[in-house]
């Protein structure tokens, strides 16, 4: 079991570590690269997965709904914790709800459960990302207009990909292959970018970061355990939902906090220390989820 878990996590953390070490030495400006990934590579990956012939939307509806329950329920459980520790709930709750299903979740699902798990990872990513761009932004800025959601290439790719899936449309290989190639860039780039982000850890709010590092996977796992029996999930999808619940806070939380001036320093500590703690949390989860029945 140890060898199997190590085989899964070492490639992931090796790329993250490479990004961190490179950033310490070169201090690269990743803003443009990350924007390209968000605007081109990730949308290409999402569209490709959803438009594949072997993708069946019906097989993932319950998983998507369960993922939504996990996200929303995590916020409800985290709210009293924020009140208890005297932290503004707008600072603490969103990172507990919206986790790293992009940078970490997509590659982790593939390494843990095989290439066939990419569809489940993308479905959960879409569900979580839609909530983050809609509800997550609304929690910080009540002036959000619904049409602004259509400006997100990720959400647009999701809508078009779902339409292709529902209508059973398929692209010819001459178009599908380059889209697939673009999508393949996204996962290693997500991990490398996460490593670069780790150099920005703000240790001034380390206590809040440590509390969040415990609370985030705890509330996510509690909600995953609660949600799984409510939907028709097989054994594999149940394990995928549990892993989804254990993910650390998404980096996007910091970007939103900075954009809307919601204590970005504290949110940065929550996000970065939470992701750093995943070095312990993720291997433990994999050891539990991948052990023989």
C-alpha positions in Angstrom: 0.0 0.0 0.0 2.8 2.4 0.9 4.4 1.9 -2.6 1.1 2.5 -4.3 0.4 5.7 -2.4 3.9 6.9 -3.0 3.6 6.2 -6.7 0.5 8.4 -6.8 1.7 11.4 -4.7 5.4 11.6 -5.5 4.9 12.7 -9.2 2.3 15.3 -8.0 4.5 16.7 -5.2 7.6 16.5 -7.4 6.1 18.9 -9.9 4.9 21.2 -7.2 8.3 21.1 -5.5 10.0 21.9 -8.9 7.7 24.9 -9.3 8.6 26.0 -5.7 12.3 25.6 -6.2 12.3 27.3 -9.6 10.3 30.2 -8.1 12.7 30.6 -5.3 15.6 30.9 -7.7 14.0 32.7 -10.7 10.9 34.4 -9.2 9.0 34.0 -12.4 6.0 36.2 -13.3 3.3 33.6 -13.6 0.3 35.9 -14.1 0.3 35.7 -17.9 0.9 31.9 -17.9 -1.9 31.3 -15.4 -4.2 33.4 -17.4 -3.5 31.4 -20.5 -4.1 28.2 -18.6 -7.4 29.5 -17.3 -8.4 30.9 -20.7 -7.1 28.2 -23.1 -5.6 24.9 -21.7 -8.2 24.2 -18.9 -11.2 25.0 -21.2 -9.7 22.8 -23.9 -9.4 19.9 -21.4 -12.9 20.4 -20.1 -14.4 20.5 -23.6 -12.4 17.5 -24.8 -13.5 15.4 -21.9 -17.2 16.3 -22.1 -17.3 15.9 -25.9 -15.7 12.5 -26.0 -17.7 9.6 -27.4 -17.2 7.6 -24.2 -18.5 10.3 -21.9 -22.0 9.8 -20.7 -23.5 12.7 -18.7 -26.1 10.5 -17.1 -23.4 8.6 -15.3 -22.2 11.7 -13.5 -25.3 13.7 -12.6 -25.5 12.2 -9.0 -21.8 12.8 -8.5 -22.1 16.4 -9.5 -25.1 16.9 -7.2 -23.2 15.2 -4.4 -20.2 17.5 -5.0 -22.5 20.6 -4.8 -23.9 19.3 -1.4 -20.3 19.0 -0.2 -19.4 22.5 -1.2 -22.5 24.1 0.2 -22.5 22.0 3.4 -18.8 22.8 4.0 -19.7 26.4 4.2 -22.5 25.8 6.6 -20.2 23.8 8.9 -17.4 26.4 8.7 -19.5 29.4 9.5 -19.8 28.7 13.3 -16.1 27.9 13.4 -15.4 31.4 12.0 -17.6 33.0 14.6 -16.0 30.9 17.3 -12.4 32.0 16.5 -13.4 35.6 15.9 -12.6 35.7 12.1 -14.7 37.5 9.5 -16.8 34.7 7.9 -16.2 36.2 4.5 -12.5 35.6 5.0 -12.8 32.1 6.5 -15.8 30.4 4.9 -15.2 30.7 1.2 -11.8 28.9 1.3 -13.4 26.1 3.3 -16.1 25.7 0.6 -14.1 26.2 -2.6 -11.2 23.8 -2.7 -8.3 23.0 -5.0 -10.2 20.8 -7.5 -8.2 22.3 -10.3 -4.5 22.5 -9.4 -4.6 19.4 -7.3 -7.9 17.6 -7.8 -7.6 17.0 -11.6 -4.1 15.4 -11.5 -4.8 13.6 -8.2 -7.9 11.8 -9.5 -6.0 10.6 -12.6 -3.0 9.4 -10.6 -5.1 7.8 -8.0 -7.9 6.2 -10.0 -6.5 6.0 -13.6 -7.3 7.9 -16.8 -10.9 6.9 -16.7 -11.3 9.0 -13.5 -10.6 12.2 -15.5 -14.3 12.5 -16.4 -15.4 12.4 -12.8 -12.7 14.9 -11.9 -13.8 17.3 -14.6 -17.5 17.0 -13.6 -16.6 17.8 -9.9 -14.4 20.6 -11.1 -17.2 22.1 -13.2 -19.7 21.9 -10.3 -17.3 23.4 -7.8 -16.0 26.1 -10.3 -19.5 27.2 -11.2 -20.4 27.6 -7.6 -17.1 29.5 -6.9 -17.6 31.9 -9.9 -21.3 32.5 -9.0 -22.0 32.1 -5.2 -18.3 32.5 -4.2 -18.1 35.9 -5.9 -21.6 36.9 -4.7 -20.5 36.3 -1.1 -17.8 39.0 -1.5 -19.6 41.2 -4.0 -23.4 41.4 -4.1 -23.3 43.5 -7.3 -22.4 40.4 -9.5 -24.5 40.3 -12.6 -25.4 36.7 -13.8 -24.3 37.5 -17.4 -20.8 38.1 -16.1 -20.5 34.3 -15.6 -20.5 33.9 -19.4 -17.2 35.8 -19.5 -15.4 32.8 -18.0 -13.9 30.6 -20.7 -14.0 27.6 -18.3 -17.8 27.9 -17.8 -18.3 28.6 -21.5 -16.3 25.4 -22.4 -18.4 23.5 -19.8 -21.7 24.6 -21.4 -20.6 23.9 -24.9 -19.1 20.6 -23.9 -22.2 19.5 -22.1 -24.3 20.5 -25.2 -22.0 18.3 -27.3 -22.6 15.5 -24.8 -26.4 15.9 -24.7 -26.7 16.2 -28.5 -24.2 13.4 -29.1 -22.1 15.6 -31.3 -18.5 14.7 -32.0 -15.6 16.7 -33.5 -13.6 15.2 -36.4 -10.1 14.0 -35.3 -8.5 16.9 -37.1 -10.1 19.2 -34.5 -10.4 16.9 -31.5 -6.7 16.0 -31.5 -5.3 19.5 -31.2 -7.9 20.3 -28.5 -6.8 17.2 -26.6 -3.1 18.3 -26.9 -3.9 21.7 -25.6 -5.8 20.2 -22.7 -2.9 17.9 -21.8 -0.8 21.0 -21.0 -3.1 22.1 -18.2 -2.6 19.5 -15.6 1.3 19.7 -15.2 1.0 23.5 -15.5 -1.5 23.6 -12.7 0.8 21.7 -10.4 3.9 23.8 -11.4 1.9 27.0 -10.8 0.8 25.7 -7.4 4.5 25.2 -6.4 5.3 28.8 -7.6 2.4 30.1 -5.4 3.8 28.4 -2.3 6.7 31.0 -2.1 4.0 33.6 -1.2 3.0 32.0 2.1 2.4 34.8 4.7 3.4 33.3 8.1 2.1 36.3 10.0 -1.3 34.6 10.2 0.0 31.1 10.6 -2.4 30.3 13.5 -5.4 31.0 11.3 -3.8 29.1 8.5 -3.3 26.0 10.7 -6.9 26.2 12.0 -8.1 26.3 8.4 -5.8 23.5 7.4 -7.6 21.2 9.9 -11.1 22.6 9.3 -11.1 22.5 5.5 -10.6 18.7 5.0 -12.6 18.0 8.1 -15.8 19.8 7.0 -15.3 18.5 3.4 -15.1 14.9 4.6 -18.0 15.2 6.9 -20.2 16.5 4.1 -18.9 13.8 1.7 -19.9 11.1 4.2 -23.3 12.7 4.6 -23.9 13.3 0.9 -22.7 9.9 -0.5 -25.8 7.9 0.7 -28.2 10.5 -0.6 -27.3 9.8 -4.2 -26.8 6.8 -6.4 -23.0 6.5 -6.3 -21.0 3.4 -6.9 -18.0 2.4 -4.9 -15.6 4.3 -7.1 -17.6 7.5 -7.2 -18.0 7.4 -3.4 -14.3 7.2 -3.0 -13.8 10.0 -5.5 -16.3 12.2 -3.6 -14.4 11.5 -0.3 -11.1 12.5 -2.0 -12.9 15.6 -3.4 -14.0 16.5 0.2 -10.4 16.3 1.5 -8.9 18.8 -0.9 -7.2 22.0 0.4 -8.4 25.5 -0.3 -8.3 26.8 -3.9 -5.8 29.5 -4.9 -8.7 31.3 -6.6 -9.9 32.3 -3.1 -6.9 34.5 -2.7 -7.4 36.1 -6.1 -11.0 36.9 -5.2 -10.0 38.2 -1.8 -7.5 40.5 -3.3 -9.9 41.7 -6.0 -12.6 42.6 -3.4 -10.3 43.6 -0.6 -11.4 40.9 1.8 -8.4 40.5 4.0 -6.2 39.1 1.3 -3.2 38.5 3.6 -5.3 36.2 5.9 -6.8 34.4 2.9 -3.3 33.9 1.5 -2.2 32.2 4.7 -5.3 30.0 4.7 -4.8 28.9 1.1 -1.1 28.4 1.2 -0.8 26.7 4.6 -3.8 24.6 3.7 -2.1 23.4 0.5 1.1 22.8 2.3 -0.7 20.6 4.8 -2.1 18.4 2.0 1.4 16.8 1.9 0.1 15.0 5.0 -3.6 14.8 4.4 -3.7 13.5 0.8 -1.4 10.5 1.4 -3.5 9.5 4.5 -6.7 9.8 2.4 -5.2 7.7 -0.4 -4.1 5.0 2.0 -7.7 4.8 3.3 -9.4 5.0 0.0 -7.2 2.6 -2.0 -6.8 -0.2 0.6 -8.4 -3.5 -0.6 -12.0 -4.0 0.4 
